Amino acid sequence: MTPDGVTIAHPDHLFIDGSWVKPGGGGVIEIVSPNTEDVVGRVAEGSAEDMDRAVAAARQAFDHGPWPRTHPRERGRMVAQLAERLAARSAELENAWIEQIGGLPGMAKGVTASGNRAFADIARLGESYPWVEEVKGETVAAAYIVREPVGVVAAIAPWNSPYMIMANKVAYSLVAGCTIVMKPSPETPLEAYIIAEEAEKVGFPPGVLNLVTAGREVADRLIRNPAIDKVSFTGSTAVGKHIAQVCGERIARYSLELGGKSAAIVRDDYSTQDAAQLLGTTITRLSGQICAMLTRAIVPAHRHDELAEAIAKVMEGVKIGHSRDEGVELGPLAMQRQLERVEGYIAAGRNCADLVTGGKRPAHLNKGFFMEPTLFANVDNTSTIAQEEIFGPVLCLIPAKDEEDAIRIANESNFGLHGSVLTHDADAAFRIARQMRTGMIGQNGMRTQPGMPFGGFKQSGIGREGGREGLAPYVETKSILLDGTPSDAVLAQ
C-alpha cells in the first residue's frame, strides 16, 4: 500500500545484496498522513537479522566486489544515470513528501529539485575530483596523495527532507567507491525505496546499495556493527551524540549534521515591515521543521515592541490548512509526537516570556497535526525556548542593547548551524557574519546555495555536505612515496 501518486514495486520487501527480499520478521511500518491522521501507506519493517544481512552484503561488495576498484569516472557515469532516472520520477518524489510529512506542493518541487541536482552535481565529481595528486618529491623520486573510499557506509536520513538528504549520502558514497546501507526514517521511507528501485535498474553490482527500513533498535544495530566503516547521520543532536560515542569505541568514521537554533540579527537599517514579513513567513516553512530555521530574532531593544506587533500581524494572516488546499501557507507538523513536543515547549515558554500570538491548535481544524505560528517576545536567551531546538513554527524575539550585544547573544548557544543578518549593508553583513560562530550565514534570510558546503559548528555537527567538501568524509587519504615514477597506465587506474 502506497499513497496516491506514488508507485513502489515492492513496498513489502527490503533491498539486500541486489535483490528484493521479504523482511525476516514479517514486520510492517505504517505511514500516517499528518493532514488527516489516516494510514496512507505500509512498507516492510526490517529486523536486526535483516540489517546484519545488509551490512554483510555491503561488506562483501566492498572487500571483494568490483565497485571500489571501478574507475571514478565510470562510477560517476553510473551515478549520473541514477540521477537521470530519479529526476524522471520527480512527481512521485514530490507526492511522497507531501503525503508523508504534510509539506506544501510548492516547496515539494523545490526540495525534490534540490535532491536531483545534488545527485547530478556529485556525479560530476567522479571526473573532476583529485583522486590521485602528484606532489613534489623532496626525499623521494615521486610522491602522491591518493584518495580512496572509506568503506561501508551506514546512511541514516531524517524525516523532514528525506530525499535531498539521502541523495547526498548515496551519491557521495557511490562516487567515492563506497558501499552503502540506507536506513531512512520510518516516517518517510518511500524516497529510499525509489532510490533503490532506480539503482537496481542502473545495474550497480550486488551489495553496493542496500535498503533496510526499520526503527531505532535496528538502527542502533546498524551503527554498532563492526563491519560499518562510517556512519553518515542527519538528525537530532541527542542521537548524534549517541552515534559519536558508539563510533568512538572503535574509531569508526562519522559525519553528523545535527540540530540548530539559528539567529537572525536585525540591524536598524532594515525596516520593521520588511523584517516582520521575512521572519513571520520564514518560520512557517515546513511548519518550522528545518534544522537551519531562523528561530531566534535578535533585535534592537528600542524596536522590540514595534517588531513584535508587526510580526504578530503577519503570523495572524497566515492561512493554515491541509497541504493540498488552495492558498495554504502553513501545513501540519509531521507527526503526533512532534505536535506534542512543540506544545510542550510552548507551555514552557508561557512561563518565561510573553506569548504575543499563536500557541494553540487552529480552531477550524479538528484533524491533523496543526499548530498556529507562534511568537514569544521579551525572551531571555538563556531560557529553554531560546536554547533548545523546538522544530516547530515558534519564533523567539530577543532584545539586544547594541550590535556587539546582538553578536554575543547569537553566539550564546550550543548550536551553530545557520544564521542571518537583516541589513541592506553588505559590508556590515559580512563583518557580522565573520563574528558569528555558525556554519552558514545569509544576508536577509535563511539562504542556501547548491554546491556550497553545509554543516555546523559546535553541537550542530561534524563534517560538511555539499560541493567538493562533501566528498571528503567518504574518502581516506593515503600518501605514497616511491623511488621511481610509475607508468601513466598505472596512475590512470
Secondary structure, DSSP 8 states (H G I E B T S, - for coil): ---TT---S-TT-EEETTEEE--TT-EEEEEE-TTT--EEEEEEE--HHHHHHHHHHHHHHHHHSSGGGS-HHHHHHHHHHHHHHHHTTHHHHHHHHHHHH---HHHHHHHHHHHHHHHHHHHTHHHHS-SEEEE--SSSSEEEEEEEE--EEEEE--SSSHHHHHHHHHHHHHHHT-EEEEE--TTS-HHHHHHHHHHHHHT--TTSEEE----HHHHHHHHH-TT--EEEEES-HHHHHHHHHHHHHHT-EEEEE----EEEEE-TTS-HHHHHHHHHHHTTGGGG--TT-EEEEEEEGGGHHHHHHHHHHHHHT--B--TTSTT--B---SSHHHHHHHHHHHHHHHTTSEEEE--S--TT--SS-----EEEES--TTSHHHHS---SSEEEEEEESSHHHHHHHHHSSSEES-EEEE-S-HHHHHHHHHHS-SS--EETSS---TTS-B--EETTEES-BSTGGGGGGGEEEEEEEESS---HHHHT-
